[in-house]
Amino acid sequence: MRHGAALVALILVAAACGGTGGSDPLSGPLLSSSSPFSGPGGKVSPLVRFFDAVEGLEGGDDKAVELQASRIYADTLVRCMKEHGFEYYIDPVARIYGTADPTPHDTEGFGLAVPPPDGEVVTVQSLDEKNAEYVASLSDEARTEYQIALWGYDPSLPPGSEGGPPLGDGQGSDTYRSVLGGDGCEGDAGVASEEYLQAHRADSASDDALKERLRDLLDEYVGEVEADGDVLAALGDYQTCMTTAGFAIRHPESALTLVYEAPQEIIDLLAAEGANILERLQNGDIALDDPEASAFRAREIEARDAHERCAEQVVDAVFAFDRRFLDEHRDILAQYAPADE
């Protein structure tokens, strides 16, 4: 996601140099939930909004507030539609900036045998298309129920009629709902987002003490999570698990990086094993269905599967630490916890 600009959906600070050094964590790489490996079962850290807020501090006084408001909009909209029995796809960061991280083209391996095409991105339009495909899959009756849930009215009815679209330009007493989605889920999301903006934008522009505390908390977090006993034990178990699976690697240095990325050592190992095959593929001398290329592809997928399986314990250990860190600093971090906390 930004990220050139920041979707949210999950942003973690990766301690690329081992995590416990003295470098400014804000200057390091940022990882997001759209990374190829986002944790078993789509697990998300309870500190995700805290990381969003700190990341937003780098881009101006209002950015953290805008990102949080956009996440509130998306969370409210998706939760509301689920309560009505429907799916809805939205990227909070793309909603603001119009683009997100490159979409992994290779969803099974690491992108060695099938390099991802340059410039492929998740955009607001592509998510709109995904929503359109979902709506098209519904029956006529379910589609109408979906529209009523989303907008609060049936668009097939005449404007101003009972159950139909509202009349006017939406500048009445209920402006947010009229402009942002009637009485439906879009209206609920618009109200929640706008109320947050109104309540926090001014505070964000003036509360330098809060910003400094968030920065200090991030620095504290990065140092503590990488030194946590349970996390270190999980890193050792990951190394053992990968070695048992046939991929002998060194002890990983950073748990924060491992949560979202396979160690570069695995990529290098595979690239070295298949150097001749990859070169021939790149030159067009063999195709992906060639027996040698297929065998390398199978090895790559095996490595990816082993990584994700072995990394589960690291994900659990890091997110358990995140929960403890949230509880220890609840006075400031509670406002950045997910809505269902």
C-alpha contacts under 8 A as a table, 3 or more apart, distances in Angstrom:
res1	aa1	res2	aa2	distance
1	M	4	G	6.51
1	M	5	A	6.52
1	M	6	A	5.00
1	M	7	L	5.59
1	M	8	V	7.03
1	M	32	S	6.82
1	M	34	S	7.59
1	M	93	V	6.83
1	M	94	A	7.68
1	M	99	T	7.07
1	M	100	A	3.96
1	M	101	D	4.20
1	M	102	P	7.98
2	R	5	A	3.47
2	R	6	A	3.64
2	R	7	L	7.96
2	R	93	V	7.85
2	R	99	T	7.77
2	R	100	A	6.16
2	R	101	D	6.70
3	H	6	A	4.48
3	H	100	A	6.51
3	H	101	D	6.27
4	G	100	A	7.94
5	A	93	V	7.62
5	A	97	Y	6.51
6	A	52	D	7.91
6	A	55	E	7.56
6	A	56	G	7.63
6	A	93	V	6.18
6	A	100	A	7.88
7	L	10	L	6.62
7	L	11	I	7.90
7	L	32	S	7.41
7	L	33	S	7.72
7	L	34	S	7.93
7	L	91	D	5.41
7	L	92	P	5.00
7	L	93	V	3.84
7	L	94	A	6.27
7	L	100	A	6.65
8	V	11	I	6.64
8	V	32	S	7.29
8	V	33	S	7.70
8	V	52	D	7.11
8	V	67	L	7.39
8	V	71	R	6.79
8	V	91	D	6.78
8	V	92	P	5.41
8	V	93	V	4.94
9	A	32	S	6.83
9	A	33	S	5.78
9	A	34	S	7.43
9	A	71	R	7.52
9	A	91	D	6.61
9	A	92	P	6.51
9	A	93	V	7.15
10	L	31	L	7.75
10	L	32	S	4.74
10	L	33	S	4.42
10	L	34	S	7.63
10	L	44	V	6.93
10	L	45	S	7.68
10	L	48	V	5.37
10	L	49	R	7.64
10	L	52	D	7.62
11	I	30	L	6.47
11	I	31	L	5.39
11	I	32	S	4.21
11	I	33	S	6.51
11	I	48	V	5.96
11	I	49	R	7.90
11	I	51	F	5.79
11	I	52	D	5.99
12	L	30	L	5.93
12	L	31	L	5.20
12	L	32	S	6.19
12	L	48	V	7.01
12	L	51	F	5.99
12	L	256	L	7.44
13	V	25	P	7.02
13	V	26	L	7.63
13	V	28	G	7.01
13	V	29	P	6.60
13	V	30	L	5.06
13	V	31	L	6.36
13	V	51	F	7.24
13	V	222	V	7.78
13	V	256	L	7.07
14	A	19	G	7.54
14	A	28	G	6.72
14	A	29	P	5.99
14	A	30	L	6.10
14	A	31	L	6.65
14	A	254	S	7.67
14	A	256	L	5.08
14	A	257	T	5.01
15	A	18	G	5.47
15	A	19	G	3.97
15	A	20	T	7.60
15	A	25	P	7.17
15	A	28	G	7.07
15	A	222	V	6.91
15	A	254	S	6.06
15	A	255	A	7.98
15	A	256	L	6.12
15	A	257	T	6.50
16	A	19	G	6.45
16	A	28	G	6.96
16	A	29	P	7.35
16	A	254	S	6.67
16	A	257	T	6.63
17	C	20	T	7.83
17	C	21	G	7.06
17	C	253	E	7.82
17	C	254	S	7.54
18	G	21	G	6.88
18	G	226	E	7.58
18	G	253	E	5.13
18	G	254	S	5.00
19	G	222	V	5.92
19	G	223	G	5.99
19	G	226	E	5.84
19	G	254	S	6.23
20	T	222	V	6.86
20	T	223	G	4.72
20	T	224	E	7.85
20	T	226	E	6.62
20	T	227	A	7.47
21	G	223	G	7.71
23	S	27	S	7.93
24	D	27	S	5.62
24	D	28	G	7.28
24	D	219	D	7.63
25	P	28	G	5.39
25	P	218	L	7.43
25	P	219	D	6.38
25	P	222	V	7.46
26	L	55	E	7.22
31	L	35	S	6.84
31	L	260	Y	7.11
32	S	35	S	5.67
32	S	260	Y	7.86
33	S	37	F	7.99
33	S	38	S	5.44
33	S	44	V	7.79
33	S	260	Y	7.92
34	S	37	F	7.87
34	S	38	S	6.85
34	S	101	D	6.76
34	S	103	T	7.63
35	S	38	S	5.94
35	S	101	D	7.95
35	S	104	P	7.91
35	S	260	Y	6.25
35	S	261	E	7.41
36	P	104	P	6.24
36	P	107	T	7.29
36	P	260	Y	7.26
36	P	261	E	7.29
37	F	259	V	7.56
37	F	260	Y	5.11
37	F	261	E	6.16
37	F	262	A	7.93
37	F	308	E	7.24
38	S	42	G	6.01
38	S	43	K	7.13
38	S	44	V	7.91
38	S	259	V	7.25
38	S	260	Y	5.54
39	G	42	G	5.42
39	G	43	K	5.42
39	G	44	V	7.53
39	G	259	V	6.67
39	G	260	Y	6.98
39	G	308	E	7.65
39	G	312	E	6.79
39	G	315	V	6.30
40	P	43	K	6.03
40	P	308	E	7.44
40	P	312	E	6.11
40	P	315	V	7.86
44	V	48	V	7.15
44	V	319	F	7.82
45	S	48	V	5.41
45	S	319	F	5.48
45	S	322	D	6.67
45	S	323	R	7.96
46	P	49	R	7.69
46	P	319	F	7.34
46	P	322	D	6.52
46	P	323	R	6.35
46	P	326	L	7.59
46	P	337	A	5.70
46	P	338	P	6.27
47	L	50	F	5.17
47	L	51	F	6.43
47	L	322	D	6.34
47	L	323	R	7.71
47	L	326	L	7.00
47	L	333	L	7.85
47	L	336	Y	6.79
47	L	337	A	6.06
47	L	338	P	7.89
48	V	51	F	5.27
48	V	52	D	6.33
48	V	336	Y	7.59
48	V	337	A	7.42
48	V	338	P	7.75
49	R	52	D	4.82
49	R	53	A	6.08
49	R	68	Q	7.01
49	R	336	Y	4.88
49	R	337	A	6.32
49	R	338	P	7.14
50	F	53	A	5.06
50	F	54	V	6.28
50	F	333	L	6.83
50	F	336	Y	5.13
50	F	337	A	7.41
51	F	54	V	5.20
51	F	55	E	6.03
51	F	218	L	7.92
52	D	55	E	5.12
52	D	56	G	6.05
52	D	64	A	6.78
52	D	67	L	7.03
52	D	68	Q	7.37
53	A	56	G	5.01
53	A	57	L	6.53
53	A	64	A	4.59
53	A	65	V	7.30
53	A	67	L	7.38
53	A	68	Q	7.07
54	V	57	L	5.24
54	V	58	E	7.47
54	V	64	A	7.07
54	V	211	K	7.90
54	V	214	L	6.39
54	V	215	R	6.65
54	V	218	L	7.62
55	E	58	E	5.93
55	E	59	G	7.81
55	E	64	A	7.27
56	G	59	G	5.60
56	G	60	G	7.11
56	G	62	D	7.96
56	G	63	K	5.00
56	G	64	A	4.12
56	G	65	V	7.86
56	G	67	L	7.24
57	L	60	G	5.89
57	L	61	D	6.41
57	L	63	K	6.66
57	L	64	A	5.94
57	L	211	K	7.33
59	G	63	K	6.06
60	G	63	K	5.58
60	G	64	A	7.97
61	D	64	A	7.13
61	D	204	S	5.85
61	D	205	A	5.01
62	D	65	V	5.31
62	D	66	E	6.08
62	D	201	R	6.19
62	D	204	S	6.17
62	D	205	A	6.48
63	K	66	E	5.02
63	K	67	L	6.06
64	A	67	L	5.18
64	A	68	Q	6.14
64	A	204	S	7.80
65	V	68	Q	5.13
65	V	69	A	6.04
65	V	197	L	6.63
65	V	200	H	6.63
65	V	201	R	6.10
65	V	204	S	6.75
66	E	69	A	5.03
66	E	70	S	6.06
66	E	197	L	7.03
67	L	70	S	5.08
67	L	71	R	6.18
67	L	92	P	7.39
67	L	93	V	6.99
67	L	96	I	7.99
68	Q	71	R	5.04
68	Q	72	I	6.12
69	A	72	I	4.99
69	A	73	Y	6.14
69	A	192	A	7.96
69	A	193	S	4.80
69	A	194	E	7.22
69	A	196	Y	6.08
69	A	197	L	6.18
70	S	73	Y	4.96
70	S	74	A	6.22
70	S	92	P	5.21
70	S	93	V	7.23
70	S	95	R	7.36
70	S	96	I	7.40
70	S	193	S	6.55
71	R	74	A	5.04
71	R	75	D	5.91
71	R	92	P	5.24
71	R	93	V	7.89
72	I	75	D	5.10
72	I	76	T	5.87
72	I	189	A	7.23
72	I	192	A	6.80
72	I	193	S	5.74
73	Y	76	T	5.31
73	Y	77	L	6.08
73	Y	92	P	7.66
73	Y	189	A	4.56
73	Y	190	G	6.17
73	Y	192	A	6.53
73	Y	193	S	5.10
74	A	77	L	5.14
74	A	78	V	6.04
74	A	90	I	6.27
74	A	91	D	7.15
74	A	92	P	5.87
74	A	189	A	7.01
75	D	78	V	5.34
75	D	79	R	5.93
75	D	189	A	7.90
75	D	339	A	7.70
76	T	79	R	5.25
76	T	80	C	5.92
76	T	185	C	7.56
76	T	188	D	7.03
76	T	189	A	5.10
76	T	192	A	7.50
77	L	80	C	5.19
77	L	81	M	6.20
77	L	88	Y	7.75
77	L	185	C	5.43
77	L	186	E	5.98
77	L	188	D	7.17
77	L	189	A	5.23
78	V	81	M	5.25
78	V	82	K	6.16
78	V	87	E	7.12
78	V	88	Y	5.62
78	V	89	Y	7.27
78	V	90	I	7.78
79	R	82	K	5.10
79	R	83	E	6.23
80	C	83	E	5.10
80	C	84	H	6.58
80	C	185	C	5.66
81	M	84	H	5.04
81	M	85	G	6.34
81	M	86	F	5.19
81	M	87	E	6.28
81	M	88	Y	6.64
81	M	149	A	6.70
81	M	150	L	6.95
81	M	185	C	6.53
82	K	85	G	4.80
82	K	86	F	4.98
82	K	87	E	5.96
82	K	88	Y	7.83
83	E	86	F	7.43
84	H	146	Y	7.97
84	H	149	A	6.66
86	F	146	Y	6.83
87	E	134	Y	7.79
88	Y	131	N	6.37
89	Y	127	L	6.21
89	Y	128	D	7.73
89	Y	130	K	7.20
89	Y	131	N	6.20
90	I	95	R	7.53
90	I	124	V	7.79
90	I	127	L	6.48
91	D	94	A	5.23
91	D	95	R	5.98
91	D	124	V	7.41
91	D	127	L	7.82
92	P	95	R	4.99
92	P	96	I	6.77
93	V	96	I	5.33
93	V	97	Y	6.08
93	V	98	G	7.44
93	V	99	T	7.36
93	V	100	A	6.83
94	A	97	Y	4.99
94	A	98	G	4.29
94	A	99	T	4.60
94	A	100	A	5.57
94	A	123	T	6.35
94	A	124	V	5.82
95	R	98	G	5.74
95	R	99	T	7.90
95	R	124	V	6.46
97	Y	100	A	8.00
98	G	123	T	5.85
98	G	124	V	5.67
99	T	121	V	6.81
99	T	122	V	6.03
99	T	123	T	4.63
99	T	124	V	6.63
100	A	121	V	6.36
100	A	122	V	5.44
100	A	123	T	6.37
101	D	121	V	6.10
101	D	122	V	6.58
102	P	119	G	7.06
102	P	120	E	5.60
102	P	121	V	4.30
102	P	122	V	6.36
103	T	120	E	6.27
103	T	121	V	5.44
103	T	122	V	6.02
104	P	107	T	6.12
104	P	116	P	6.48
105	H	111	G	7.56
105	H	114	V	7.94
105	H	115	P	7.57
105	H	116	P	4.89
105	H	117	P	7.17
106	D	109	G	6.06
106	D	110	F	6.69
106	D	111	G	5.32
106	D	114	V	6.31
106	D	115	P	7.19
106	D	116	P	6.38
107	T	110	F	7.66
108	E	301	I	5.67
108	E	304	R	7.03
109	G	112	L	7.40
109	G	297	R	7.50
109	G	300	E	5.34
109	G	301	I	4.50
109	G	302	E	7.90
109	G	303	A	7.59
109	G	304	R	5.53
110	F	267	I	7.38
110	F	300	E	6.85
110	F	301	I	7.62
110	F	304	R	6.70
111	G	114	V	5.04
111	G	115	P	4.65
111	G	116	P	6.25
112	L	115	P	5.56
112	L	271	A	7.35
112	L	278	L	7.56
112	L	300	E	7.85
113	A	278	L	6.56
113	A	281	L	7.70
113	A	288	L	7.62
113	A	293	A	7.67
113	A	296	F	7.77
113	A	297	R	6.28
116	P	120	E	7.86
117	P	120	E	6.11
122	V	126	S	6.29
122	V	127	L	7.41
123	T	126	S	5.22
123	T	127	L	6.50
124	V	127	L	5.22
124	V	128	D	6.17
125	Q	128	D	4.88
125	Q	129	E	6.20
126	S	129	E	4.95
126	S	130	K	6.28
127	L	130	K	4.87
127	L	131	N	6.24
128	D	131	N	5.07
128	D	132	A	6.10
129	E	132	A	4.85
129	E	133	E	6.11
130	K	133	E	5.11
130	K	134	Y	6.28
131	N	134	Y	5.04
131	N	135	V	6.18
132	A	135	V	5.08
132	A	136	A	6.07
133	E	136	A	5.05
133	E	137	S	6.35
134	Y	137	S	5.19
134	Y	138	L	6.88
135	V	138	L	5.37
135	V	143	R	6.22
135	V	146	Y	7.82
136	A	139	S	7.87
136	A	143	R	7.82
138	L	141	E	7.89
138	L	142	A	5.66
138	L	143	R	5.51
139	S	142	A	5.10
139	S	143	R	5.91
140	D	143	R	5.06
140	D	144	T	6.37
141	E	144	T	5.33
141	E	145	E	6.44
142	A	145	E	4.97
142	A	146	Y	6.05
143	R	146	Y	4.94
143	R	147	Q	6.28
144	T	147	Q	5.13
144	T	148	I	6.22
144	T	154	D	6.59
145	E	148	I	5.11
145	E	149	A	6.08
146	Y	149	A	5.10
146	Y	150	L	6.11
147	Q	150	L	5.03
147	Q	151	W	5.87
147	Q	152	G	7.30
147	Q	153	Y	6.96
147	Q	154	D	6.35
147	Q	155	P	7.44
148	I	151	W	5.36
148	I	152	G	4.57
148	I	153	Y	4.59
148	I	154	D	5.34
148	I	184	G	6.64
149	A	152	G	5.55
149	A	153	Y	7.66
149	A	184	G	5.24
149	A	185	C	6.09
150	L	181	G	7.32
150	L	184	G	4.88
150	L	185	C	4.80
150	L	186	E	5.74
151	W	154	D	7.85
151	W	181	G	4.87
151	W	182	G	5.32
151	W	183	D	6.22
151	W	184	G	4.22
151	W	185	C	6.32
151	W	186	E	6.04
151	W	187	G	7.02
152	G	163	G	7.98
152	G	181	G	7.12
152	G	182	G	5.33
152	G	183	D	4.30
152	G	184	G	3.66
152	G	185	C	7.25
152	G	187	G	7.98
153	Y	163	G	5.22
153	Y	164	G	5.11
153	Y	165	P	5.59
153	Y	182	G	7.17
153	Y	183	D	7.41
153	Y	184	G	7.36
154	D	157	L	5.80
154	D	163	G	5.92
154	D	164	G	5.05
154	D	165	P	6.62
155	P	158	P	7.59
155	P	159	P	8.00
155	P	164	G	5.99
155	P	165	P	5.88
156	S	164	G	7.24
157	L	161	S	6.82
157	L	163	G	7.15
157	L	164	G	4.75
157	L	165	P	7.12
158	P	161	S	5.58
158	P	164	G	5.72
158	P	165	P	6.93
159	P	164	G	5.34
159	P	165	P	4.59
159	P	166	P	5.69
159	P	167	L	5.82
160	G	164	G	5.93
160	G	165	P	5.98
160	G	166	P	5.14
160	G	167	L	5.21
161	S	164	G	5.02
161	S	165	P	7.33
161	S	166	P	7.92
165	P	182	G	7.86
166	P	178	S	7.46
166	P	182	G	7.41
167	L	170	G	7.80
168	G	171	Q	7.56
169	D	172	G	8.00
169	D	178	S	7.88
169	D	179	V	7.69
170	G	174	D	7.56
170	G	175	T	5.45
170	G	176	Y	7.93
170	G	177	R	7.95
170	G	178	S	4.62
170	G	179	V	5.21
171	Q	174	D	7.42
171	Q	175	T	5.14
171	Q	178	S	7.50
171	Q	179	V	7.70
172	G	175	T	5.43
172	G	178	S	7.91
174	D	177	R	5.79
174	D	178	S	6.28
175	T	178	S	5.19
175	T	179	V	5.89
176	Y	179	V	5.38
176	Y	180	L	5.67
176	Y	181	G	7.90
176	Y	187	G	6.73
176	Y	190	G	6.33
176	Y	191	V	5.77
176	Y	194	E	7.88
177	R	180	L	5.22
177	R	181	G	5.39
177	R	182	G	4.64
177	R	183	D	5.94
177	R	186	E	7.81
177	R	187	G	4.38
177	R	188	D	7.12
177	R	190	G	6.92
177	R	191	V	6.76
178	S	181	G	5.81
178	S	182	G	4.55
178	S	183	D	7.52
178	S	187	G	7.28
179	V	182	G	6.97
179	V	187	G	7.90
180	L	186	E	6.06
180	L	187	G	5.19
180	L	190	G	5.61
181	G	184	G	6.06
181	G	185	C	7.15
181	G	186	E	4.61
181	G	187	G	4.20
181	G	188	D	7.88
181	G	190	G	7.52
182	G	186	E	7.31
182	G	187	G	5.36
183	D	186	E	7.77
183	D	187	G	5.50
183	D	188	D	7.17
184	G	187	G	5.26
184	G	188	D	6.41
185	C	188	D	4.93
185	C	189	A	6.07
186	E	189	A	5.02
186	E	190	G	6.00
187	G	190	G	5.01
187	G	191	V	6.12
188	D	191	V	5.27
188	D	192	A	6.21
189	A	192	A	5.20
189	A	193	S	6.06
190	G	193	S	5.17
190	G	194	E	5.95
191	V	194	E	5.23
191	V	195	E	5.92
192	A	195	E	5.32
192	A	196	Y	6.27
193	S	196	Y	5.23
193	S	197	L	6.29
194	E	197	L	4.96
194	E	198	Q	6.11
195	E	198	Q	5.16
195	E	199	A	6.13
196	Y	199	A	5.16
196	Y	200	H	5.98
197	L	200	H	5.35
197	L	201	R	5.36
198	Q	201	R	5.96
198	Q	202	A	7.62
199	A	202	A	7.24
199	A	203	D	7.61
200	H	203	D	5.04
200	H	204	S	5.99
201	R	204	S	5.12
201	R	205	A	6.45
202	A	205	A	5.23
202	A	206	S	6.52
203	D	206	S	5.32
203	D	207	D	5.62
204	S	207	D	5.75
205	A	208	D	7.86
207	D	210	L	5.43
207	D	211	K	6.67
208	D	211	K	5.10
208	D	212	E	6.23
209	A	212	E	5.18
209	A	213	R	6.24
210	L	213	R	5.08
210	L	214	L	6.23
211	K	214	L	5.12
211	K	215	R	6.32
212	E	215	R	5.11
212	E	216	D	6.20
213	R	216	D	4.96
213	R	217	L	6.04
214	L	217	L	5.02
214	L	218	L	6.21
215	R	218	L	5.16
215	R	219	D	6.32
216	D	219	D	5.11
216	D	220	E	6.13
217	L	220	E	4.93
217	L	221	Y	5.92
218	L	221	Y	4.93
218	L	222	V	6.17
219	D	222	V	5.42
219	D	223	G	6.44
220	E	223	G	5.39
220	E	224	E	6.12
221	Y	224	E	5.21
221	Y	225	V	5.91
221	Y	325	F	7.58
222	V	225	V	5.59
222	V	226	E	6.37
223	G	226	E	5.74
223	G	227	A	6.48
224	E	227	A	5.16
224	E	228	D	5.93
225	V	228	D	5.12
225	V	231	V	7.09
225	V	255	A	8.00
225	V	318	V	6.96
225	V	321	F	6.67
225	V	322	D	8.00
226	E	231	V	6.89
226	E	232	L	7.20
226	E	254	S	6.60
226	E	255	A	6.29
226	E	256	L	7.49
227	A	231	V	7.33
227	A	232	L	6.73
228	D	231	V	5.25
228	D	232	L	6.14
228	D	321	F	7.81
229	G	232	L	5.13
229	G	233	A	6.13
230	D	233	A	5.09
230	D	234	A	6.16
230	D	317	A	6.11
231	V	234	A	5.03
231	V	235	L	6.28
231	V	255	A	7.04
231	V	314	V	6.41
231	V	317	A	5.23
231	V	318	V	6.11
231	V	321	F	7.97
232	L	235	L	5.07
232	L	236	G	6.43
232	L	255	A	7.89
233	A	236	G	5.12
233	A	237	D	6.27
234	A	237	D	4.93
234	A	238	Y	6.08
234	A	313	Q	5.82
234	A	314	V	5.09
234	A	317	A	6.71
235	L	238	Y	4.97
235	L	239	Q	6.40
235	L	251	H	6.92
235	L	252	P	6.38
235	L	255	A	6.84
235	L	314	V	6.20
236	G	239	Q	5.17
236	G	240	T	6.37
236	G	251	H	6.38
236	G	252	P	7.92
237	D	240	T	5.05
237	D	241	C	5.98
237	D	310	C	7.82
237	D	313	Q	7.85
238	Y	241	C	5.03
238	Y	242	M	6.13
238	Y	310	C	5.24
238	Y	311	A	6.01
238	Y	313	Q	7.40
238	Y	314	V	7.21
239	Q	242	M	5.27
239	Q	243	T	6.14
239	Q	248	A	7.74
239	Q	249	I	6.49
239	Q	250	R	6.82
239	Q	251	H	5.68
239	Q	252	P	7.24
240	T	243	T	5.13
240	T	244	T	6.10
241	C	244	T	5.15
241	C	245	A	6.26
241	C	310	C	5.70
242	M	245	A	4.94
242	M	246	G	6.46
242	M	247	F	5.32
242	M	248	A	6.49
242	M	249	I	7.26
242	M	306	A	6.49
242	M	307	H	6.81
242	M	310	C	6.49
243	T	246	G	5.15
243	T	247	F	4.84
243	T	248	A	4.37
243	T	249	I	6.65
244	T	247	F	7.22
244	T	248	A	7.86
245	A	306	A	6.58
247	F	266	I	7.43
247	F	303	A	7.36
249	I	265	E	6.85
249	I	266	I	7.23
252	P	255	A	7.28
252	P	258	L	7.56
252	P	263	P	7.17
254	S	257	T	5.43
254	S	258	L	6.29
255	A	258	L	4.95
255	A	259	V	6.14
255	A	314	V	6.80
255	A	318	V	7.27
256	L	259	V	5.43
256	L	260	Y	7.31
256	L	318	V	7.55
257	T	260	Y	5.75
257	T	261	E	5.80
257	T	262	A	7.96
257	T	263	P	7.99
258	L	261	E	5.05
258	L	262	A	5.87
258	L	263	P	6.52
258	L	311	A	7.26
258	L	314	V	7.65
259	V	311	A	6.86
259	V	314	V	6.62
259	V	315	V	5.42
259	V	318	V	7.91
262	A	266	I	6.98
262	A	267	I	7.78
262	A	304	R	7.93
262	A	307	H	6.60
263	P	266	I	5.68
263	P	267	I	7.14
264	Q	267	I	5.09
264	Q	268	D	6.13
265	E	268	D	5.06
265	E	269	L	6.00
266	I	269	L	4.99
266	I	270	L	6.23
266	I	303	A	7.69
267	I	270	L	5.26
267	I	271	A	6.07
268	D	271	A	5.00
268	D	272	A	6.05
269	L	272	A	5.23
269	L	273	E	6.24
270	L	273	E	5.02
270	L	274	G	6.13
270	L	300	E	6.93
271	A	274	G	5.24
271	A	275	A	5.46
271	A	278	L	7.67
272	A	275	A	5.10
274	G	277	I	5.15
274	G	278	L	5.93
274	G	296	F	6.60
275	A	278	L	5.23
275	A	279	E	6.09
276	N	279	E	5.17
276	N	280	R	6.23
277	I	280	R	5.16
277	I	281	L	6.12
277	I	292	E	7.13
277	I	293	A	6.34
277	I	296	F	7.78
278	L	281	L	4.98
278	L	282	Q	6.07
279	E	282	Q	5.07
279	E	283	N	6.16
280	R	283	N	5.04
280	R	284	G	6.03
280	R	285	D	5.00
280	R	286	I	5.89
281	L	284	G	5.05
281	L	285	D	5.98
281	L	286	I	5.35
281	L	287	A	6.23
281	L	288	L	7.32
281	L	293	A	7.85
282	Q	285	D	7.69
283	N	286	I	7.95
284	G	287	A	6.79
286	I	290	D	6.26
286	I	293	A	7.71
287	A	290	D	5.40
287	A	293	A	7.19
288	L	293	A	5.42
288	L	294	S	6.24
289	D	293	A	6.45
289	D	294	S	5.72
290	D	293	A	5.20
290	D	294	S	5.97
291	P	294	S	5.02
291	P	295	A	6.11
292	E	295	A	5.14
292	E	296	F	6.30
293	A	296	F	5.09
293	A	297	R	6.03
294	S	297	R	4.91
294	S	298	A	6.17
295	A	298	A	5.08
295	A	299	R	6.33
296	F	299	R	4.99
296	F	300	E	6.19
297	R	300	E	5.03
297	R	301	I	6.26
298	A	301	I	5.16
298	A	302	E	6.09
299	R	302	E	4.97
299	R	303	A	6.27
300	E	303	A	5.16
300	E	304	R	6.31
301	I	304	R	5.03
301	I	305	D	6.08
302	E	305	D	5.17
302	E	306	A	6.09
303	A	306	A	5.08
303	A	307	H	6.09
304	R	307	H	5.11
304	R	308	E	6.29
305	D	308	E	5.31
305	D	309	R	6.14
306	A	309	R	5.15
306	A	310	C	5.93
307	H	310	C	5.19
307	H	311	A	5.79
308	E	311	A	5.14
308	E	312	E	6.42
309	R	312	E	5.68
310	C	313	Q	6.67
310	C	314	V	7.93
311	A	314	V	5.15
311	A	315	V	6.28
312	E	315	V	5.10
312	E	316	D	6.20
313	Q	316	D	5.07
313	Q	317	A	6.11
314	V	317	A	5.04
314	V	318	V	6.08
315	V	318	V	5.24
315	V	319	F	6.05
316	D	319	F	5.28
316	D	320	A	5.93
317	A	320	A	5.10
317	A	321	F	6.23
318	V	321	F	5.06
318	V	322	D	6.19
319	F	322	D	4.73
319	F	323	R	6.23
320	A	323	R	5.08
320	A	324	R	6.43
321	F	324	R	5.03
321	F	325	F	6.03
322	D	325	F	4.99
322	D	326	L	6.05
323	R	326	L	5.08
323	R	327	D	6.24
324	R	327	D	5.05
324	R	328	E	6.12
325	F	328	E	5.09
325	F	329	H	6.21
326	L	329	H	5.27
326	L	330	R	5.43
326	L	333	L	6.02
326	L	334	A	7.15
327	D	330	R	4.99
329	H	332	I	6.03
329	H	333	L	5.90
329	H	334	A	7.91
330	R	333	L	4.87
330	R	334	A	4.92
331	D	334	A	6.30
332	I	335	Q	6.65
333	L	336	Y	5.25
333	L	337	A	6.61
334	A	337	A	5.23
337	A	341	E	6.33
338	P	341	E	5.57
